[in-house]
C-alpha cells in the first residue's frame, strides 16, 4: 500500500545507513511524506535527539533493527504532522470533552492486559485499539487498510521475536497500551524496553511528562471526535512514572492499581525486553537488562506510592487489585471495579465477560518461562529491595 510505505521510502531514499539517524533528514522526510510542515510544540526535539544518539551509538542495532527504528520514528513524526493539521483545522476536535477517564497502572505483568480487554467489553467505555494508536483514523474506506497494515506489523514483529506472543499478545483491533500514543511526544518507556537507549532512559527518569499527556489528550480527542463520549479506559505501567503530570491533565481520572510480587514481575519484564531487543540488536546484555528493569520499576512504584500518600484526594481515586485475586476470582474483581467507577453491571456485560474469560484462560496464547538467575538476580536481594511495598500491598 503506497500510503503505508511512503514514510519509509522517504526515510531511506538515500540508501545510506549513516543518514538514517540524522534529525534534519528525518524531519524533512516526514514533511515530504505528508505535505505538512508544522510539528506543533518543539518539546519533542530534545528526547528525539537522545533517541537518535542511542539508536546510532548504544543500541548495537543490526541492519533490520536500524531500518525498523528509522521507519518507526518516521511514522511517529508523520502522525504528529497529520494530527497537528487536524487539530488546527477541525474545531470539533478542540471542543471534545474527555470525561472521567479510567487508567490501569501498576507493575508490568500483573494481569493488566486481561483486565483492559475484559473491561473494554463494557458498553460505557472505549479503548484505543492498536491500529488506532499506530495510524490516525480518518473514518474513510482506507481505515480498513490501516487495520490490515497494523496486523501486518504485528505479524512481522512476532516472527522476528517468536517468544513475544507468549509474553505479551498484540492484535490490530485489540485494546492497546498508551505507550504508542505517548511515543509521538518522544516520551515513552517502550523505546528503552525494545532498544538500549541508555542516555534517553536516564533523561526519561527526570523529564517533564506533561507534554506526553497533553499529546495523549489531543490524540484521544481525535479518536473521539464525531463519536459518542464513552469514558476512556486506558492502561500502561509507565503511568506510574508520570503520575503527577497525568493528574494535572486529567484531574477527574480514576485509577486501578494492580499489585503483584516484584520478585515475579521483574524477571518477567526483563524477559520481554530481551525478546524485543534480540530481534533488532546484535548484542544484548541480559544482566544489564535485569538491572535496568529493577531500577525502572523501583522508581515507578516509589513515585506512585509517595504521591498517593501525600495527596489524599488523588489516593481516593485509586482502587487496589491484587494479581492473585484477579486470577482466582476475576468476576468478583471486575464487579468491585465497576462499582468503584460508577459503571452499571448489566446481564449483557456479564455474559460477554464470562465468554472472554473462557477464551483467554491463562496460558491459552502461549507459555512464558524465565528465571531470576538468567538476569543476574538473587531472590533475597529483590525481596529486600521491595520489602516495604511487599509488606504493605501483598497482604491484601
N, C-alpha and C positions, 0 to 999 in steps of 0.2 A: 504494500500500500504506500503510494507516494507520500501521503501526508504523514505517515509514521516515520518514514526513512529520511525525510527532508532535513530534519535537525541533525541526524547522524551524518548525512552526506556533507552538510555544511561544516560539521566538526572535524572531518578527516579528509577534506577535499585536497589538502596539500600533501597528504600521504607520507608525512614525515613525523616520526614519533616525538621528536624534540619540540614540536609545536603543539602537541596535544594538551599541554597544561599551561599554555600561555593565556593569561587572563584577558587581555585585549582581543586576542584572536577568538576566544570563547564568546565574549560579549558581542563582537561583530558578527560571528556566525549565527548567534541566536537572533540578532536583529535582521540579518538577511533571510533567515528561515521563516520568520513571522511577518516581516514588513513593519514591525513596531520598533520604537526607539526608547520608550520611557519604561525603565525598570522600577519606577517608584522610589521609595526611600533607598538610599545607598548604604544602609546599615548592614547589608549582606556582604559588602566588599571585603571587610577585614576577615571574617570567617572563610569566605571563598578563597582568599589568598592563602590562608593556612591549610585549607584542604588541598589546593593545587600543589603547595610545597610538600605536603605529606604524600600525595599520590606520586609525585615525581621522585621523592628522595627517601622516604622511610617505609613505604608500603611494600617494596620489593615485588611490584606487580609483574605478572607475566604478560606477554603481548595481548592476550584476550582480556586480561584484567585492565590493562591500560586503555584499550578501546572501550571497554564497558564503563569504566569510571568516567571517561570523557563523554560518552554518549549520555550517561545519567545526568551529569552536570548540565549538558546541553539541553536535555529535556526539561530540567527544572527551570532553567533560565528562559526557555521558550514559553513554558507555562506562566512564568512570572510576567513576562511581557504581555501575554494574551489576557491574563486576569487584570492587570493594571489598566489595559484598554477597556475591558468590560466595566470595571469599577468607575472609570471616568465618564463613560458614555451611557450607562444604564441606571437611571435614578431608582429603579425598582430594587436593585441590589443594595444600594446605600440605605434605603428605608426599611430593609428587613430587620426583624427583631429575633434574637436568639433567646428563647425563653427557657430559663431553668435547666441548662444542660447538665447531664449526668456524666461524671468521669469515673472510670475504673482505673485505679492505680495500685501500687504496691510492688513488691519484688517480682521480677520476671518468673515464669514457670510456676505460677500459683493458681492456675485454672482460669486465668483472665480471658483467654480466647474462648473457652467453652461458655463462660458466663456472658461474655459480649454477644456471642452468637445466639445464646438462649434468650436473653432479654430483648434482642433485636426482633424477635418474633412478635413482640407486643405491638399492637396497632397504634399506641400512643407515642411511640418513639421511632426514631430512624437513626441509621448509622452511615458514615461514609463507607462506600464499598471500595474494594481495591482498585477497580477500573476508574472510579470517580476521583480517587486520590492521585492516580497516575496521569490521566488525561482529563482536562477540564471538559465536562459535558456541555454539549451545545443544544441538546434536545432537538436534534435533527437526525436524518437517516444514518449519518456517519457515526452516531453513538454506538451502533452495533459493531462497526469496525473497530471502535476503540475498545469495546469489550473483548473482541477477538484478539486484538493486539496485546492487551493485558494478559489474557490467557496464554498467549504465545511467550511472553516474557517469563511467566511463572514456569512454563514447561522447560524453557532453556535453563533457568536457574536450578530447577530440580534435577535436570540432567547433569549439570556441572557440579552440583553439590548434592549427590544422591542421598545423603543422610538427613537432609534438611526436612523432608516431608514428615519423617517420624518425630522431628523435634518441634517444628512449627509449620502447620498446614496453611497454605495460601490458596485462594480461589478468586477469580476475577470478580465474581458477584458476591463474595463473602464480605462481611464487615472487616474493616482494616484498621490497624493502629494509626494513631495521629502522627507517627514519626515521619511519614512521607509528606504529609501536608506541611509539617514544621520544617522539613528539609528545604522547602522553597525559600525560607528565610536563612538557609545555611546554618540552622541551629537544630541539630537532631543527633540523638545518640546512635542512630543507625550507621553513621559514617565510620566511627571507630569500631563498632561491632563487626563490620564487614571488612575493614581495612585498617592497617596500622598507621593511623594519622595522629601521632603522639602529641605534637605541638598543638594541633587543633583540639585534641581531647583535654589538654591542660587548660586551654583558653575557655572551653565549654564549662569547666568547673566553676568559674567565677564570672562568666559573662552575664549581661542583661538579657533575660529570656523574654522580655516584653515584646520585642519585635516579632518573635516567633508566634506569640499568642495573638498579636494584632493581625498578623497574616492569617493565622488559623481561623480567626473570626471572619475575616473577609472571605476566605475560601468557603466556609460553611454558608455564608450568606449567598454566595454564587450558587452553591448546590441547592439551597432552599428556595431561591427566587422563582416565583411562579407556581410553587407547590404549596402543600399545607405546612403549617408551622408546628409539626410534631416536635417533641423535645428531642434534642440530640443526645445520643448515647455514644460516648467516646472512651477510648482506652489507650493507655501506653504507660509502661513502667516509668518512662522518662519524665512523666509529670511530677514525680517526686523531686526532681532536680530544679524545676521551675515553678514550684507551687505558689510562691508569693506573686510572681508575675501573672500566673493563671488566675489567681484570686482577684487581682486588680482588673483584669479584662473581663472576667466572668464572676462578678460579685454575688450572683444568685445561684452559682453552681452547687450541686451536691456531689458527694464523693462516696465511692465504695472502695475501701482499702482492704485488699486481700493479704492474708498472713500465712507464711509457711516457714519452716525452719531454714535459715540461711545455709546450714550445713548441707542441705539437699539442693537448694536453689543455686548457689554459686557455681559448683562444678557443672550443673546442668546448663546454665547460661554460658559458661566458658566453652562447653562443648558446641553450642550453637555458633558462637563466634568462630571457633576453629573450623567448623564445617563451611562457613561462608568464606573465610579468608583463604582456606586451602584451594577453593575453586579459582581464585584470582591472583594468588601470590605464589612466588617461588619458594619463599621461606616463611614458616610460621613457628614462632616460639611459644609452645603451649604453656610453659610455666609463666612467661610474661603475660599471656592472655589471662591466666588464672589470677595473677596479682592485680592486673587492671580491673578485672571483673569484681574482685572482692573490694577494691578501693572504691570503685564507682558506686556500688550498691550500699556500701557502708555509709558513704556520704549522702546518698539519696534517702536512706532510712533516717539518718540523723537529722537531716534538714526537715523532713516531713513531720517527724515526731516532735521536734523542737517547736515548729510553728504551731502545731496543734496544741501544745501545752501553753504556749504564750498567747494564743488567740482563742478565747472561749467561743466566740461567735463562729469562727472557722471550724473549730472542733465539733460544734453542734451539727454541722452539715455533713459529718462523716458517719458512715456505718461500717463497722469492722466485721470481716468474714474470715473464718479460719478455713484453710485449704482442706483439712480433713473433713470438716462439716460439709463443705461444698461437694466433696466426692461421695460422702456417705448418705447425705440427705439433701440432694440438690433442690428438690421441690420445696421443702421447708425453707431453705435458704432463700430461694427466689421469692417466695411469698413474703418473707420478712423484708426483703429489699423493696418489693412493690409497695408494701405498707409504708416504709420509711420515705419512699419517693412520692407517695401520694398517687400511685397508679392503680387502677382497678384490676382485680384478678378475675378475669372472665372465664367462662367454661371453654370458649374457643381457644384462648391462650393456653389454658391448662392442657388441652388435648394436643396442641402443637408442641408444647414443652415436653410432654411425655414421649411423643414420637421422636423429637430431636434427641432426647437422652438415649433412646434405644439405638438410633442410627449412629450416634457418636460416643459410644461407650469407650472408656479408657483403653488405649492400645489398638483401637479399630483402624487407625490410619498409619500404623507402624509403631515399632518399639524404639526406645531411646535408652541406650546404655552408656554409662560413664562412671568414672571413679575419681575419688579425691586425689589419689597418688598421681594420676595422669597429669594433673595441673599443678603439682608440687604442694598440695595441701596436706596438712595433718588435721584430723578431726578435732583434736583438743584445741588447736590454735584458732580454728574457725568458731568453735563453741565459745572460747574466751572473748574473741573479738566482738561477737554479737550477743554477749551474755545478758546485757541489760534488756535488749529487745526480746530475746528469747524468754526471759523471766516475766516480762510484762504482757506479751501478746500471745505466747504459745500456751498459756494456761487456760485460754478461753474455752 
